[in-house]
Amino acid sequence: MFDHVGLRVRDLARSIAFYQAALRPLGYELCCQDGGSAGLGPKGAPALWLYAAGQKGGPAHLAFRAAAPAAVEGFHRAGLSAGGTDNGPPGVRRDYAENYHAAFLLDPDGNNVEAVCLT
């Protein structure tokens, strides 16, 4: 169901330290990090993203796994017709990966919701 989850945090370094320690016994690790974000999860497959507060986006980010690009497009259309706000139309996000087909919506509370298919 979920592909990954993102959280806005007040202190990125402190949150990275907390999640690294808490998730290590579960077999998760810090997979990647830059100045404003970090990804944790199984080796090479970050599933929990931490974002420094103040960056673009809503309070939380939820990404749902889609079976095909057509499902990503259907998610976007249906979400818009149900009152969501476009936050990125369906398409390949080559800055993430060559096969990352995704669409983004803001829900009525401003959360960033994504559907993603790795084609």
FENFENZI-V924408 format. One record per residue. N is the residue number from 0. RES is the residue in one letter. PSI is psi in degrees with one decimal (999 if undefined). D_FIRST is the distance of its C-alpha to the first C-alpha in Angstrom with 2 decimals. Layout:
BEGIN
n:N res:RES psi:PSI d_first:D_FIRST
n:N res:RES psi:PSI d_first:D_FIRST
END
This chain:
BEGIN
n:0 res:M psi:-63.3 d_first:0.00
n:1 res:F psi:139.9 d_first:3.82
n:2 res:D psi:-46.9 d_first:6.56
n:3 res:H psi:164.8 d_first:9.29
n:4 res:V psi:142.8 d_first:11.19
n:5 res:G psi:141.3 d_first:14.84
n:6 res:L psi:140.5 d_first:17.69
n:7 res:R psi:131.7 d_first:21.25
n:8 res:V psi:148.1 d_first:23.82
n:9 res:R psi:-38.2 d_first:27.59
n:10 res:D psi:100.2 d_first:28.72
n:11 res:L psi:-46.5 d_first:26.65
n:12 res:A psi:-42.5 d_first:28.83
n:13 res:R psi:-41.9 d_first:28.77
n:14 res:S psi:-38.9 d_first:24.98
n:15 res:I psi:-46.4 d_first:24.65
n:16 res:A psi:-44.0 d_first:27.19
n:17 res:F psi:-53.1 d_first:25.50
n:18 res:Y psi:-34.3 d_first:22.00
n:19 res:Q psi:-46.7 d_first:23.68
n:20 res:A psi:-47.1 d_first:25.70
n:21 res:A psi:-34.0 d_first:23.14
n:22 res:L psi:-15.9 d_first:20.46
n:23 res:R psi:-44.8 d_first:23.08
n:24 res:P psi:-18.3 d_first:23.46
n:25 res:L psi:-1.4 d_first:19.77
n:26 res:G psi:12.9 d_first:20.41
n:27 res:Y psi:155.3 d_first:19.06
n:28 res:E psi:170.4 d_first:21.42
n:29 res:L psi:115.5 d_first:22.27
n:30 res:C psi:-35.6 d_first:21.21
n:31 res:C psi:158.3 d_first:22.79
n:32 res:Q psi:142.5 d_first:24.74
n:33 res:D psi:-168.3 d_first:26.89
n:34 res:G psi:-23.0 d_first:29.04
n:35 res:G psi:-0.7 d_first:26.38
n:36 res:S psi:165.8 d_first:23.09
n:37 res:A psi:145.5 d_first:21.75
n:38 res:G psi:129.5 d_first:18.65
n:39 res:L psi:150.2 d_first:18.03
n:40 res:G psi:-162.0 d_first:16.00
n:41 res:P psi:152.7 d_first:16.81
n:42 res:K psi:121.8 d_first:19.85
n:43 res:G psi:5.2 d_first:19.30
n:44 res:A psi:69.6 d_first:15.55
n:45 res:P psi:132.5 d_first:15.36
n:46 res:A psi:-14.7 d_first:12.15
n:47 res:L psi:118.9 d_first:14.20
n:48 res:W psi:133.4 d_first:16.54
n:49 res:L psi:129.7 d_first:19.68
n:50 res:Y psi:133.9 d_first:21.74
n:51 res:A psi:135.0 d_first:25.36
n:52 res:A psi:146.8 d_first:26.14
n:53 res:G psi:-13.7 d_first:27.95
n:54 res:Q psi:160.0 d_first:25.88
n:55 res:K psi:139.9 d_first:24.63
n:56 res:G psi:168.5 d_first:21.54
n:57 res:G psi:-175.2 d_first:20.55
n:58 res:P psi:-30.4 d_first:20.28
n:59 res:A psi:158.8 d_first:16.57
n:60 res:H psi:124.9 d_first:14.08
n:61 res:L psi:129.7 d_first:10.34
n:62 res:A psi:123.0 d_first:8.67
n:63 res:F psi:137.9 d_first:5.69
n:64 res:R psi:131.4 d_first:5.73
n:65 res:A psi:149.2 d_first:8.25
n:66 res:A psi:-25.3 d_first:10.25
n:67 res:A psi:158.8 d_first:13.54
n:68 res:P psi:-34.2 d_first:15.57
n:69 res:A psi:-34.4 d_first:16.56
n:70 res:A psi:-37.0 d_first:13.13
n:71 res:V psi:-45.2 d_first:13.31
n:72 res:E psi:-40.1 d_first:16.80
n:73 res:G psi:-40.4 d_first:16.02
n:74 res:F psi:-46.9 d_first:13.58
n:75 res:H psi:-48.3 d_first:16.51
n:76 res:R psi:-49.3 d_first:19.15
n:77 res:A psi:-40.4 d_first:17.63
n:78 res:G psi:-40.4 d_first:16.89
n:79 res:L psi:-43.0 d_first:20.46
n:80 res:S psi:-18.3 d_first:21.96
n:81 res:A psi:9.4 d_first:20.36
n:82 res:G psi:3.3 d_first:22.02
n:83 res:G psi:164.9 d_first:19.83
n:84 res:T psi:134.5 d_first:21.77
n:85 res:D psi:131.2 d_first:21.39
n:86 res:N psi:16.5 d_first:20.60
n:87 res:G psi:109.3 d_first:20.40
n:88 res:P psi:163.7 d_first:20.60
n:89 res:P psi:140.1 d_first:18.65
n:90 res:G psi:172.4 d_first:20.02
n:91 res:V psi:133.4 d_first:20.09
n:92 res:R psi:84.3 d_first:20.26
n:93 res:R psi:-20.7 d_first:22.76
n:94 res:D psi:-17.6 d_first:23.29
n:95 res:Y psi:-53.0 d_first:19.84
n:96 res:A psi:156.4 d_first:20.15
n:97 res:E psi:-23.9 d_first:21.86
n:98 res:N psi:21.3 d_first:18.76
n:99 res:Y psi:95.4 d_first:16.49
n:100 res:H psi:117.1 d_first:16.07
n:101 res:A psi:163.2 d_first:14.71
n:102 res:A psi:150.8 d_first:15.68
n:103 res:F psi:139.8 d_first:16.03
n:104 res:L psi:152.7 d_first:16.98
n:105 res:L psi:128.4 d_first:18.51
n:106 res:D psi:175.9 d_first:17.69
n:107 res:P psi:-18.5 d_first:20.86
n:108 res:D psi:5.2 d_first:21.00
n:109 res:G psi:5.0 d_first:20.79
n:110 res:N psi:141.0 d_first:17.34
n:111 res:N psi:117.3 d_first:16.11
n:112 res:V psi:132.6 d_first:12.86
n:113 res:E psi:147.1 d_first:11.74
n:114 res:A psi:134.5 d_first:10.08
n:115 res:V psi:139.6 d_first:10.69
n:116 res:C psi:127.2 d_first:11.66
n:117 res:L psi:99.0 d_first:13.80
n:118 res:T psi:999 d_first:16.54
END
